[in-house]
C-alpha cells in the first residue's frame, strides 16, 4: 500500500520501519519541516508534509494532540478516499488544557473535528516498546490493539495493517466509543490478548479515566525521581498501568 506518515516520533518511526519491512511504499514527514527528520531513525522516503499526503491510500498522523489543529490546512488537501489514522493521546501536562476534551468530548472526536475529516483511532493503546518488540505471528499468543472508527471498510483496512505488523485487533466501536482505549482505561498500554482487551474495553469508566491517567503519571514521576535512569523496566511500566487502571 501507499502510506504517508506525519510525525517521526517513537510511534511513527516504528510503524514506518515495520511497514517498509512488509514492502509498503512509505513517505515520512515532520509537521515542522523536512529538516526536522535529520537524525531520526525511520524507514521510507523523507518528504515535505505537503508531499506526504499525495498519491497515498492511508495517512497515519502520529503527533501530540496539541499539534493537530496546526495541520488543518494540509489535511484539507487530503483526498476523500484516503484513510486517516489518529494515533494520538491527550496528556494535559504536555498538550495543555483542551477545554472541550476536559468537558467530555472524546479525544479522537475532537481530533476529527479539528482536522475536518473522519479518522480511525489506532496505534494509541500500545507502548512504543510493545509496538517495536512484541509483534508475533498469527499462530502465537498475541497482544491486541484496539481500533475504533465510524467507517467499517476503513476500519478493516487498518485492522489488516495491524495484523500484518504482528498484533491481534479488537474492533472497539465507533469513534465516539474510542474513549474506552484512551489513557486511564484498562485497555491502555496494558499488553492484553484479544479476549482480555475485549473485556478491558467493556470495563472502562469514562469519569475515572482522567483521574487514573494523572495518577499513573504522578507515580512515574515519583519513581523516576527515586531511581536512576533506566532502572524502571518496560515490564514495570506495564504492571503499574495494569494495577492502576484496573483499580
C-alpha positions as CSV (number, residue, x, y, z in Angstrom):
1,X,0.0,0.0,0.0
2,X,1.0,3.6,-0.4
3,X,1.1,5.1,3.1
4,X,2.1,8.6,4.4
5,X,3.1,9.2,7.9
6,X,3.2,12.7,9.6
7,X,5.3,12.5,12.8
8,X,8.7,10.8,13.2
9,X,8.4,10.3,17.0
10,X,8.7,6.8,18.5
11,X,5.4,5.5,17.3
12,X,5.5,7.0,13.8
13,X,9.1,5.8,13.3
14,X,8.4,2.3,14.5
15,X,5.3,2.0,12.3
16,X,7.4,3.2,9.3
17,X,10.1,0.5,9.8
18,X,7.5,-2.3,10.1
19,X,5.6,-1.1,7.1
20,X,8.7,-0.9,4.9
21,X,9.8,-4.3,6.1
22,X,6.5,-5.6,4.8
23,X,7.1,-3.9,1.5
24,X,4.7,-1.0,1.7
25,X,5.6,2.3,0.0
26,X,6.0,4.8,2.9
27,X,6.6,8.5,2.9
28,X,7.6,10.2,6.2
29,X,7.1,13.9,7.0
30,X,7.6,16.2,10.0
31,X,4.9,18.8,10.7
32,X,7.7,21.4,11.4
33,X,9.6,20.8,8.2
34,X,11.6,18.2,6.4
35,X,14.8,19.4,8.1
36,X,13.5,18.0,11.4
37,X,13.7,14.5,10.0
38,X,17.5,14.7,10.1
39,X,19.0,12.3,12.6
40,X,15.6,10.5,13.1
41,X,15.6,6.7,12.8
42,X,12.7,5.8,10.5
43,X,12.2,4.0,7.2
44,X,10.7,5.2,4.0
45,X,11.2,8.3,1.9
46,X,11.6,11.6,3.8
47,X,9.3,14.3,2.2
48,X,7.8,17.6,2.9
49,X,4.4,17.4,4.7
50,X,2.7,18.7,1.5
51,X,4.1,15.7,-0.3
52,X,3.3,13.1,2.4
53,X,-0.4,13.4,1.6
54,X,-0.1,12.9,-2.2
55,X,-0.8,9.7,-4.0
56,X,-1.4,7.6,-0.9
57,X,-4.1,5.3,0.4
58,X,-3.6,5.7,4.1
59,X,-2.3,8.6,6.1
60,X,-1.1,7.9,9.7
61,X,-0.8,11.0,11.9
62,X,1.4,10.5,14.9
63,X,1.6,13.9,16.6
64,X,0.9,15.3,20.1
65,X,-2.7,16.2,20.4
66,X,-1.9,19.9,20.8
67,X,-0.2,20.0,17.4
68,X,-3.1,18.6,15.3
69,X,-5.0,21.8,14.7
70,X,-1.9,23.3,13.2
71,X,-2.0,20.9,10.2
72,X,-5.7,21.5,9.3
73,X,-4.6,23.4,6.1
74,X,-2.7,20.3,5.0
75,X,-5.4,17.8,5.9
76,X,-7.9,19.9,3.9
77,X,-6.0,18.8,0.8
78,X,-6.2,15.1,1.6
79,X,-8.3,13.1,-0.9
80,X,-11.7,11.9,0.4
81,X,-10.6,8.3,-0.5
82,X,-7.6,8.4,1.9
83,X,-8.0,6.7,5.3
84,X,-6.7,8.9,8.1
85,X,-5.4,7.2,11.2
86,X,-5.1,9.1,14.5
87,X,-2.5,7.6,17.0
88,X,-2.6,10.5,19.5
89,X,-3.3,10.5,23.2
90,X,-4.3,13.6,25.3
91,X,-2.0,14.4,28.2
92,X,-2.7,17.8,29.8
93,X,0.9,18.1,31.2
94,X,2.2,18.0,27.6
95,X,-0.7,19.3,25.5
96,X,-2.0,22.0,27.8
97,X,-5.6,22.1,28.9
98,X,-8.0,21.5,26.0
99,X,-11.4,22.6,27.4
100,X,-13.6,20.5,25.1
101,X,-11.8,17.3,26.0
102,X,-11.8,18.2,29.7
103,X,-15.6,18.7,29.4
104,X,-16.2,15.3,27.9
105,X,-15.5,15.4,24.2
106,X,-13.8,12.1,23.2
107,X,-10.2,12.7,22.2
108,X,-10.4,11.4,18.7
109,X,-13.8,13.1,18.1
110,X,-12.0,16.3,19.0
111,X,-9.2,15.5,16.6
112,X,-11.6,14.7,13.8
113,X,-13.3,18.0,14.4
114,X,-10.0,19.9,14.3
115,X,-8.9,18.2,11.1
116,X,-12.3,18.4,9.4
117,X,-12.0,14.8,8.3
118,X,-13.2,11.4,9.7
119,X,-10.4,9.4,11.4
120,X,-9.7,5.9,12.5
121,X,-8.3,5.6,16.1
122,X,-5.5,3.1,16.2
123,X,-1.9,2.6,17.4
124,X,-2.6,4.6,20.6
125,X,-3.0,1.8,23.2
126,X,0.3,0.1,22.9
127,X,3.6,1.4,24.2
128,X,6.4,2.2,21.7
129,X,8.4,-0.7,23.1
130,X,5.5,-3.1,22.7
131,X,4.9,-2.0,19.1
132,X,8.5,-2.4,18.2
133,X,9.3,-5.7,20.0
134,X,6.2,-7.7,20.9
135,X,4.6,-8.3,17.5
136,X,4.3,-12.0,16.7
137,X,2.9,-14.4,14.0
138,X,-0.7,-15.2,13.8
139,X,-0.1,-18.7,15.2
140,X,1.2,-17.5,18.5
141,X,-0.2,-15.8,21.6
142,X,-0.6,-12.2,20.5
143,X,-1.0,-8.8,22.1
144,X,-4.1,-7.0,20.8
145,X,-4.7,-3.4,19.7
146,X,-8.0,-1.5,19.8
147,X,-9.2,0.1,16.5
148,X,-12.2,2.5,16.5
149,X,-14.0,4.4,13.8
150,X,-17.2,5.1,12.0
151,X,-16.5,3.5,8.6
152,X,-16.4,-0.3,8.7
153,X,-14.4,-0.6,5.5
154,X,-11.8,1.9,6.6
155,X,-11.5,0.1,9.9
156,X,-11.0,-3.2,8.2
157,X,-8.1,-1.8,6.2
158,X,-6.4,-0.6,9.4
159,X,-7.2,-3.9,11.1
160,X,-5.4,-5.7,8.3
161,X,-2.4,-3.5,8.6
162,X,-2.2,-4.0,12.4
163,X,-2.5,-7.8,11.9
164,X,0.3,-7.7,9.3
165,X,2.5,-5.8,11.8
166,X,2.2,-8.7,14.4
167,X,-0.8,-7.8,16.6
168,X,-4.4,-9.0,17.0
169,X,-7.1,-6.4,16.9
170,X,-10.4,-5.7,18.7
171,X,-13.0,-3.5,16.9
172,X,-13.7,-1.1,19.7
173,X,-16.7,0.5,18.1
174,X,-17.4,4.0,16.7
175,X,-15.1,7.0,17.1
176,X,-17.4,8.1,20.0
177,X,-16.5,4.8,21.7
178,X,-12.8,5.3,21.4
179,X,-12.6,6.8,24.9
180,X,-12.5,3.2,26.0
181,X,-8.9,3.0,24.8
182,X,-7.8,6.4,26.0
183,X,-5.2,6.9,28.8
184,X,-6.6,5.9,32.2
185,X,-8.6,2.9,31.0
186,X,-7.9,-0.8,31.5
187,X,-7.2,-1.2,27.7
188,X,-4.5,1.4,27.7
189,X,-0.9,0.1,27.4
190,X,-1.5,-3.0,29.4
191,X,-0.5,-5.6,26.8
192,X,-3.6,-7.7,26.7
193,X,-4.7,-10.6,24.5
194,X,-7.7,-10.2,22.2
195,X,-10.1,-11.7,24.8
196,X,-8.6,-9.7,27.6
197,X,-8.7,-6.5,25.6
198,X,-12.4,-7.1,24.7
199,X,-13.2,-7.4,28.4
200,X,-11.0,-4.4,29.3
201,X,-12.8,-2.1,26.9
202,X,-16.1,-3.1,28.5
203,X,-14.8,-2.3,32.0
204,X,-13.7,1.3,31.1
205,X,-15.0,4.1,33.2
206,X,-15.1,7.4,31.4
207,X,-15.2,9.6,34.5
208,X,-12.4,7.7,36.3
209,X,-10.1,7.6,33.3
210,X,-8.6,11.1,33.5
211,X,-8.0,10.7,37.3
212,X,-6.3,7.3,36.8
213,X,-4.2,8.7,33.8
214,X,-2.9,11.5,36.0
215,X,-2.3,9.1,39.0
216,X,-0.1,7.0,36.8
217,X,1.9,10.0,35.5
218,X,2.4,11.1,39.2
219,X,3.6,7.6,40.1
220,X,6.0,7.5,37.2
221,X,7.4,10.9,38.1
222,X,8.0,9.7,41.7
223,X,9.7,6.5,40.5
224,X,11.9,8.4,38.1
225,X,12.9,10.7,40.8
226,X,13.8,7.8,43.1
227,X,15.6,5.6,40.6
228,X,18.4,6.2,38.3
229,X,17.5,6.5,34.6
230,X,16.9,3.1,33.0
231,X,16.0,1.2,36.2
232,X,12.3,1.4,35.5
233,X,11.8,-1.5,33.1
234,X,9.2,-1.9,30.4
235,X,7.6,-4.7,32.5
236,X,7.5,-2.3,35.5
237,X,5.6,0.3,33.4
238,X,3.1,-2.3,32.1
239,X,2.5,-3.6,35.6
240,X,1.9,-0.1,37.0
241,X,-0.6,0.6,34.2
242,X,-2.4,-2.7,34.9
243,X,-2.6,-2.1,38.7
244,X,-3.7,1.5,38.4
245,X,-6.1,1.3,35.5
246,X,-7.9,-1.7,37.0
247,X,-8.4,-0.1,40.4
